[in-house]
Amino acid sequence: MPHSFGKKARTRDMFAKPFRKQGEPSLSKYLITYRVGDIVDIKGDGSIHKGMPHKYYHGRTGIVFNVTKTSVGVEINKPVRHRLITKRINIRIEHVSPSRSRENFLQRVKENDIASKKAKATGERAVTKRFPKQPNPGYVLKVNENNAPVTMRAIKFDYNL
């Protein structure tokens, strides 16, 4: 069992950067514009020590509630026993990235709106529910010379020294 319990204890792999991606973050990381209400993913960048979030928040998703020159304030729900506590933390922009968690949902909303408008115009009902992938439909395989079944049998094991 480990005997050190510091703020960065057991984060060797968590804050490590991938192979051949070490060093300062790229300029595009600083050029992203964050606004209040944006959903962001928190991922601590080991090369920037200032404004780094605690290891608990690494990999969490939150909502921006404050934007400053070099940082953003992020609101995160933390489960503690039987309740969710809203935590507000300030993190430098090197440690956050725009979340892609809502992209699929927003795309689906647009498609459903188009489908419902089209259905309303034709006078029928649009199905906007999601369904799990259904099994493949059955078919009859036609047997000919090209795909005739081959009968195989086991060969008796012969043990010779």
Contact map, one row per residue, 1 for C-alpha under 8 A:
11100000000000000000000000000000000000000000000000000000000000000000000000000000000000000000000000000000000000000000000000000000000000000000000000000000000000000
11111000000000000000000000000000000000000000000000000000000000000000000000000000000000000000000000000000000000000000000000000000000000000000000000000000000000000
11111000000000000000000000000000000000000000000000000000000000000000000000000000000000000000000000000000000000000000000000000000000000000000000000000000000000000
01111100100000000000000000000000000000000000000000000000000000000000000000000000000000000000000000000000000000000000000000000000000000000000000000000000000000000
01111111100000000000000000000000000000000000000000000000000000000000000000000000000000000000000000000000000000000000000000000000000000000000000000000000000000000
00011111100000000000000000000000000000000000000000000000000000000000000000000000000000000000000000000000000000000000000000000000000000000000000000000000000000000
00001111100000000000000000000000000000000000000000000110000000000000000000000000000000000000000000000000000000000000000000000000000000000000000000000000000000000
00001111111000000000000000000000000000000000000000000110000000000000000000000000000000000000000000000000000000000000000000000000000000000000000000000000000000000
00011111111000000000000000000000000000000000000000000000000000000000000000000000000000000000000000000000000000000000000000000000000000000000000000000000000000000
00000001111110000000000000000000000000000000000000000000000000000000000000000000000000000000000000000000000000000000000000000000000000000000000000000000000000000
00000001111111100000000000000000000000000000000000000010000000000000000000000000000000000000000000000000000000000000000000000000000000000000000000000000000000000
00000000011111110000000000000000000000000000000000000000000000000000000000000000000000000000000000000000000000000000000000000000000000000000000000000000000000000
00000000011111110000000000000000000000000000000000000000000000000000000000000000000000000000000000000000000000000000000000000000000000000000000000000000000000000
00000000001111110000000000000000000000000000000000000000000000000000000000000000000000000000000000000000000000000000000000000000000000000000000000000000000000000
00000000001111111000000000000000000000000001110000000000000000000000000000000000000000000000000000000000000000000000000000000000000000000000000000000000000000000
00000000000111111100000000000000000000000000110000000000000000000000000000000000000000000000000000000000000000000000000000000000000000000000000000000000000000000
00000000000000111110110000000000000000000000110000000000000000000000000000000000000000000000000000000000000000000000000000000000000000000000000000000000000000000
00000000000000011111110000000000000000000000000000000000000000000000000000000000000000000000000000000000000000000000000000000000000000000000000000000000000000000
00000000000000001111110000000000000000000000000000000000000000000000000000000000000000000000000000000000000000000000000000000000000000000000000000000000000000000
00000000000000000111110000000000000000000000000000000000000000000000000000000000000000000000000000000000000000000000000000000000000000000000000000000000000000000
00000000000000001111111000000000000000000000000000000000000000000000000000000000000000000000000000000000000000000000000000000000000000000000000000000000000000000
00000000000000001111111100000000000000000000001000000000000000000000000000000000000000000000000000000000000000000000000000000000000000000000000000000000000000000
00000000000000000000111110000000000000000000001000000000000000000000000000000000000000000000000000000000000000000000000000000000000000000000000000000000000000000
00000000000000000000011111000000000000000000001100000000000000000000000000000000000000000000000000000000000000000000000000000000000000000000000000000000000000000
00000000000000000000001111101000000000000000001000000000000000000000000000000000000000000000010000000000000000000000000000000000000000000000000000000000000000000
00000000000000000000000111111100000000000000000000000000000000000000000000000000000000000000000000000000000000000000000000000000000000000000000000000000000000000
00000000000000000000000011111110000000000000000000000000000000000000000000000000000000000000000000000000000000000000000000000000000000000000000000000000000000000
00000000000000000000000001111111000000000000000000000000000000000000000000000000000000000000000000000000000000000000000000000000000000000000000000000000000000000
00000000000000000000000011111111000000000000000000000000000000000000000000000000000000000000110000000000000000000000000000000000000000000000000000000000000000000
00000000000000000000000001111111000000000000000000000000000000000000000000000000000000000000110000000000000000000000000000000000000000000000000000000000000000000
00000000000000000000000000111111100000000000000000000000000000000000000000000000000000000000000000000000000000000000000000000000000000000000000000000000000000000
00000000000000000000000000011111110000000000000000000000000000000000000000000000000000000000000000000000000000000000000000000000000000000000000000000000000000000
00000000000000000000000000000011111000000000000000000000000000000000000000000000000000000000000000000000000000000000000000000000000000000000000000000000000000000
00000000000000000000000000000001111101000000000000000000000000010010000100000000000000000000000000000000000000000000000000000000000000000000000000000000000000000
00000000000000000000000000000000111111000000000000000000000000010110000000000000000000000000000000000000000000000000000000000000000000000000000000000000000000000
00000000000000000000000000000000011111000000000000000000000000111110000000000000000000000000000000000000000000000000000000000000000000000000000000000000000000000
00000000000000000000000000000000001111100000000000000000000000111000000000000000000000000000000000000000000000000000000000000000000000000000000000000000000000000
00000000000000000000000000000000011111110000000000000000000000110000000000000000000000000000000001000000000000000000000000000000000000000000000000000000000000000
00000000000000000000000000000000000011111000000000000000000011110000000000000000000000000000000001100000000000000000000000000000000000000000000000000000000000000
00000000000000000000000000000000000001111100000000000000000011110000000001000000000000000000000111100000000000000000000000000000000000000000000000000000000000000
00000000000000000000000000000000000000111110000000000000001111000000000000000000000000000000000111100000000000000000000000000000000000000000000000000000000000000
00000000000000000000000000000000000000011111000000000000111111000000000000000000000000000000001110000000000000000000000000000000000000000000000000000000000000000
00000000000000000000000000000000000000001111100000000000111100000000000000000000000000000000001110000000000000000000000000000000000000000000000000000000000000000
00000000000000100000000000000000000000000111110000011010010000000000000000000000000000000000011100000000000000000000000000000000000000000000000000000000000000000
00000000000000111000000000000000000000000011111110010000000000000000000000000000000000000000011000000000000000000000000000000000000000000000000000000000000000000
00000000000000111000000000000000000000000001111110000000000000000000000000000000000000000000000000000000000000000000000000000000000000000000000000000000000000000
00000000000000000000011110000000000000000000111110000000000000000000000000000000000000000000000000000000000000000000000000000000000000000000000000000000000000000
00000000000000000000000100000000000000000000111111110000000000000000000000000000000000000000010000000000000000000000000000000000000000000000000000000000000000000
00000000000000000000000000000000000000000000111111110000000000000000000000000000000000000000000000000000000000000000000000000000000000000000000000000000000000000
00000000000000000000000000000000000000000000000111110000000000000000000000000000000000000001000000000000000000000000000000000000000000000000000000000000000000000
00000000000000000000000000000000000000000000000111111000000000000000001000000000000000000111001000000000000000000000000000000000000000000000000000000000000000000
00000000000000000000000000000000000000000001100111111100000000000000000000000000000000000011001000000000000000000000000000000000000000000000000000000000000000000
00000000000000000000000000000000000000000001000000111111110000000000000000000000000000001110001000000000000000000000000000000000000000000000000000000000000000000
00000011000000000000000000000000000000000000000000011111110000000000000000000000000000000000000000000000000000000000000000000000000000000000000000000000000000000
00000011001000000000000000000000000000000001000000001111110000000000000000000000000000000000000000000000000000000000000000000000000000000000000000000000000000000
00000000000000000000000000000000000000000000000000001111110000000000000000000000000000000000000000000000000000000000000000000000000000000000000000000000000000000
00000000000000000000000000000000000000000110000000001111111100000000000000000000000000000000000000000000000000000000000000000000000000000000000000000000000000000
00000000000000000000000000000000000000000111000000001111111100000000000000000000000000000000000000000000000000000000000000000000000000000000000000000000000000000
00000000000000000000000000000000000000001110000000000000111110000000000000000000000000000000000000000000000000000000000000000000000000000000000000000000000000000
00000000000000000000000000000000000000001110000000000000111111000000000000010000000000000000000000000000000000000000000000000000000000000000000000000000000000000
00000000000000000000000000000000000000111100000000000000001111100000000000010000000000000000000000100000000000000000000000000000000000000000000000000000000000000
00000000000000000000000000000000000000111100000000000000000111110000000001111000000000000000000000000000000000000000000000000000000000000000000000000000000000000
00000000000000000000000000000000000111110000000000000000000011111000000001110000000000000000000000000000000000000000000000000000000000000000000000000000000000000
00000000000000000000000000000000011111110000000000000000000001111110000111100000000000000000000000000000000000000000000000000000000000000000000000000000000000000
00000000000000000000000000000000000110000000000000000000000000111110000111100000000000000000000000000000000000000000000000000000000000000000000000000000000000000
00000000000000000000000000000000001100000000000000000000000000011111000111000000000000000000000000000000000000000000000000000000000000000000000000000000000000000
00000000000000000000000000000000011100000000000000000000000000011111101110000000000000000000000000000000000000000000000000000000000000000000000000000000000000000
00000000000000000000000000000000000000000000000000000000000000000111111100000000000000000000000000000000000000000000000000000000000000000000000000000000000000000
00000000000000000000000000000000000000000000000000000000000000000011111000000000000000000000000000000000000000000000000000000000000000000000000000000000000000000
00000000000000000000000000000000000000000000000000000000000000000001111100000000000000000001100000000000000000000000000000000000000000000000000000000000000000000
00000000000000000000000000000000000000000000000000100000000000000011111110000000000000000111100000000000000000000000000000000000000000000000000000000000000000000
00000000000000000000000000000000010000000000000000000000000000011111011111000000000000000111100000000000000000000000000000000000000000000000000000000000000000000
00000000000000000000000000000000000000000000000000000000000000011110001111100000000000011110000000000000000000000000000000000000000000000000000000000000000000000
00000000000000000000000000000000000000010000000000000000000001111100000111110000000000011110000000000000000000000000000000000000000000000000000000000000000000000
00000000000000000000000000000000000000000000000000000000000001111000000011111000000001111000000000000000000000000000000000000000000000000000000000000000000000000
00000000000000000000000000000000000000000000000000000000000111100000000001111100000001111000000000000000000000000000000000000000000000000000000000000000000000000
00000000000000000000000000000000000000000000000000000000000001000000000000111110000111100000000000000000000000000000000000000000000000000000000000000000000000000
00000000000000000000000000000000000000000000000000000000000000000000000000011111000111100000000000000000000000000000000000000000000000000000000000000000000000000
00000000000000000000000000000000000000000000000000000000000000000000000000001111111110000000000000000000000000000000000000000000000000000000000000000000000000000
00000000000000000000000000000000000000000000000000000000000000000000000000000111111110000000000000000000000000000000000000000000000000000000000000000000000000000
00000000000000000000000000000000000000000000000000000000000000000000000000000011111000000000000000000000000000000000000000000000000000000000000000000000000000000
00000000000000000000000000000000000000000000000000000000000000000000000000000011111100000000000000000000000000000000000000000000000000000000000000000000000000000
00000000000000000000000000000000000000000000000000000000000000000000000000000011111110000000000000000000000000000000000000000000000000000000000000000000000000000
00000000000000000000000000000000000000000000000000000000000000000000000000001111011111000000000000000000000000000000000000000000000000000000000000000000000000000
00000000000000000000000000000000000000000000000000000000000000000000000000001111001111100000000000000000000000000000000000000000000000000000000000000000000000000
00000000000000000000000000000000000000000000000000000000000000000000000000111100000111110000000000000000000000000000000000000000000000000000000000000000000000000
00000000000000000000000000000000000000000000000000000000000000000000000000111100000011111000000000000000000000000000000000000000000000000000000000000000000000000
00000000000000000000000000000000000000000000000000000000000000000000000011110000000001111100000000000000000000000000000000000000000000000000000000000000000000000
00000000000000000000000000000000000000000000000000001000000000000000000011110000000000111110000000000000000000000000000000000000000000000000000000000000000000000
00000000000000000000000000000000000000000000000000101000000000000000001111000000000000011111000000000000000000000000000000000000000000000000000000000000000000000
00000000000000000000000000000000000000000000000000111000000000000000001111000000000000001111101100000000000000000000000000000000000000000000000000000000000000000
00000000000000000000000000000000000000000000000001110000000000000000011100000000000000000111111100000000000000000000000000000000000000000000000000000000000000000
00000000000000000000000000001100000000000000000000000000000000000000011100000000000000000011111110000000000000000000000000000000000000000000000000000000000000000
00000000000000000000000010001100000000000001100100000000000000000000000000000000000000000001111110000000000000000000000000000000000000000000000000000000000000000
00000000000000000000000000000000000000000111100000111000000000000000000000000000000000000011111110000000000000000000000000000000000000000000000000000000000000000
00000000000000000000000000000000000000011111000000000000000000000000000000000000000000000011111111000000000000000000000000000000000000000000000000000000000000000
00000000000000000000000000000000000000011110000000000000000000000000000000000000000000000000111111100000000000000000000000000000000000000000000000000000000000000
00000000000000000000000000000000000001111000000000000000000000000000000000000000000000000000000111110000000000000000000000000000000000000000000000000000000000000
00000000000000000000000000000000000000111000000000000000000010000000000000000000000000000000000011111100000000000000000000000000000000000000000000000000000000000
00000000000000000000000000000000000000000000000000000000000000000000000000000000000000000000000001111110000000000000000000000000000000000000000000000000000000000
00000000000000000000000000000000000000000000000000000000000000000000000000000000000000000000000000111111100000000000000000000000000000000000000000000000000000000
00000000000000000000000000000000000000000000000000000000000000000000000000000000000000000000000000111111110000000000000000000000000000000000000000000000000000000
00000000000000000000000000000000000000000000000000000000000000000000000000000000000000000000000000011111111000000000000000000000000000000000000000000000000000000
00000000000000000000000000000000000000000000000000000000000000000000000000000000000000000000000000001111111100000000000000000000000000000000000000000000000000000
00000000000000000000000000000000000000000000000000000000000000000000000000000000000000000000000000001111111110000000000000000000000000000000000000000000000000000
00000000000000000000000000000000000000000000000000000000000000000000000000000000000000000000000000000111111111000000000000000000000000000000000000000000000000000
00000000000000000000000000000000000000000000000000000000000000000000000000000000000000000000000000000011111111100000000000000000000000000000000000000000000000000
00000000000000000000000000000000000000000000000000000000000000000000000000000000000000000000000000000001111111110000000000000000000000000000000000000000000000000
00000000000000000000000000000000000000000000000000000000000000000000000000000000000000000000000000000000111111111000000000000000000000000000000000000000000000000
00000000000000000000000000000000000000000000000000000000000000000000000000000000000000000000000000000000011111111100000000000000000000000000000000000000000000000
00000000000000000000000000000000000000000000000000000000000000000000000000000000000000000000000000000000001111111110000000000000000000000000000000000000000000000
00000000000000000000000000000000000000000000000000000000000000000000000000000000000000000000000000000000000111111111000000000001000000000000000000000000000000000
00000000000000000000000000000000000000000000000000000000000000000000000000000000000000000000000000000000000011111111100000000000000000000000000000000000000000000
00000000000000000000000000000000000000000000000000000000000000000000000000000000000000000000000000000000000001111111110000000000000000000000000000000000000000000
00000000000000000000000000000000000000000000000000000000000000000000000000000000000000000000000000000000000000111111111000000101000000000000000000000000000000000
00000000000000000000000000000000000000000000000000000000000000000000000000000000000000000000000000000000000000011111111100001101000000000000000000000000000000000
00000000000000000000000000000000000000000000000000000000000000000000000000000000000000000000000000000000000000001111111110000000000000000000000000000000000000000
00000000000000000000000000000000000000000000000000000000000000000000000000000000000000000000000000000000000000000111111111000000000000000000000000000000000000000
00000000000000000000000000000000000000000000000000000000000000000000000000000000000000000000000000000000000000000011111111111100000000000000000000000000000000000
00000000000000000000000000000000000000000000000000000000000000000000000000000000000000000000000000000000000000000001111111111000000000000000000000000000000000000
00000000000000000000000000000000000000000000000000000000000000000000000000000000000000000000000000000000000000000000111111110000000000000000000000000000000000000
00000000000000000000000000000000000000000000000000000000000000000000000000000000000000000000000000000000000000000000011111110000000000000000000000000000000000000
00000000000000000000000000000000000000000000000000000000000000000000000000000000000000000000000000000000000000000000001111111000000000000000000000000000000000000
00000000000000000000000000000000000000000000000000000000000000000000000000000000000000000000000000000000000000000000001111111100000000000000000000000000000000000
00000000000000000000000000000000000000000000000000000000000000000000000000000000000000000000000000000000000000000001001100111110000000000000000000000000000000000
00000000000000000000000000000000000000000000000000000000000000000000000000000000000000000000000000000000000000000011001000011111000000000000000000000000000000000
00000000000000000000000000000000000000000000000000000000000000000000000000000000000000000000000000000000000000000000000000001111100000000000000000000000000000000
00000000000000000000000000000000000000000000000000000000000000000000000000000000000000000000000000000000000000010011000000000111110000000000000000000000000000000
00000000000000000000000000000000000000000000000000000000000000000000000000000000000000000000000000000000000000000000000000000011111000000000000000000000000000000
00000000000000000000000000000000000000000000000000000000000000000000000000000000000000000000000000000000000000000000000000000001111100000000000000000000000000000
00000000000000000000000000000000000000000000000000000000000000000000000000000000000000000000000000000000000000000000000000000000111110000000000000000000000000000
00000000000000000000000000000000000000000000000000000000000000000000000000000000000000000000000000000000000000000000000000000000011111000000000000000000000000000
00000000000000000000000000000000000000000000000000000000000000000000000000000000000000000000000000000000000000000000000000000000001111100000000000000000000000000
00000000000000000000000000000000000000000000000000000000000000000000000000000000000000000000000000000000000000000000000000000000000111110000000000000000000000000
00000000000000000000000000000000000000000000000000000000000000000000000000000000000000000000000000000000000000000000000000000000000011111000000000000000000000000
00000000000000000000000000000000000000000000000000000000000000000000000000000000000000000000000000000000000000000000000000000000000001111100000000000000000000000
00000000000000000000000000000000000000000000000000000000000000000000000000000000000000000000000000000000000000000000000000000000000000111110000000000000000000000
00000000000000000000000000000000000000000000000000000000000000000000000000000000000000000000000000000000000000000000000000000000000000011111000000000000000000000
00000000000000000000000000000000000000000000000000000000000000000000000000000000000000000000000000000000000000000000000000000000000000001111100000000000000000000
00000000000000000000000000000000000000000000000000000000000000000000000000000000000000000000000000000000000000000000000000000000000000000111110000000000000000000
00000000000000000000000000000000000000000000000000000000000000000000000000000000000000000000000000000000000000000000000000000000000000000011111000000000000000000
00000000000000000000000000000000000000000000000000000000000000000000000000000000000000000000000000000000000000000000000000000000000000000001111100000000000000000
00000000000000000000000000000000000000000000000000000000000000000000000000000000000000000000000000000000000000000000000000000000000000000000111111110000000000000
00000000000000000000000000000000000000000000000000000000000000000000000000000000000000000000000000000000000000000000000000000000000000000000011111110000000000000
00000000000000000000000000000000000000000000000000000000000000000000000000000000000000000000000000000000000000000000000000000000000000000000001111110000000000000
00000000000000000000000000000000000000000000000000000000000000000000000000000000000000000000000000000000000000000000000000000000000000000000001111110000000000000
00000000000000000000000000000000000000000000000000000000000000000000000000000000000000000000000000000000000000000000000000000000000000000000001111111000000000000
00000000000000000000000000000000000000000000000000000000000000000000000000000000000000000000000000000000000000000000000000000000000000000000001111111100000000000
00000000000000000000000000000000000000000000000000000000000000000000000000000000000000000000000000000000000000000000000000000000000000000000000000111110000000000
00000000000000000000000000000000000000000000000000000000000000000000000000000000000000000000000000000000000000000000000000000000000000000000000000011111000000000
00000000000000000000000000000000000000000000000000000000000000000000000000000000000000000000000000000000000000000000000000000000000000000000000000001111100000000
00000000000000000000000000000000000000000000000000000000000000000000000000000000000000000000000000000000000000000000000000000000000000000000000000000111110000000
00000000000000000000000000000000000000000000000000000000000000000000000000000000000000000000000000000000000000000000000000000000000000000000000000000011111000000
00000000000000000000000000000000000000000000000000000000000000000000000000000000000000000000000000000000000000000000000000000000000000000000000000000001111100000
00000000000000000000000000000000000000000000000000000000000000000000000000000000000000000000000000000000000000000000000000000000000000000000000000000000111110000
00000000000000000000000000000000000000000000000000000000000000000000000000000000000000000000000000000000000000000000000000000000000000000000000000000000011111000
00000000000000000000000000000000000000000000000000000000000000000000000000000000000000000000000000000000000000000000000000000000000000000000000000000000001111100
00000000000000000000000000000000000000000000000000000000000000000000000000000000000000000000000000000000000000000000000000000000000000000000000000000000000111110
00000000000000000000000000000000000000000000000000000000000000000000000000000000000000000000000000000000000000000000000000000000000000000000000000000000000011111
00000000000000000000000000000000000000000000000000000000000000000000000000000000000000000000000000000000000000000000000000000000000000000000000000000000000001111
00000000000000000000000000000000000000000000000000000000000000000000000000000000000000000000000000000000000000000000000000000000000000000000000000000000000000111
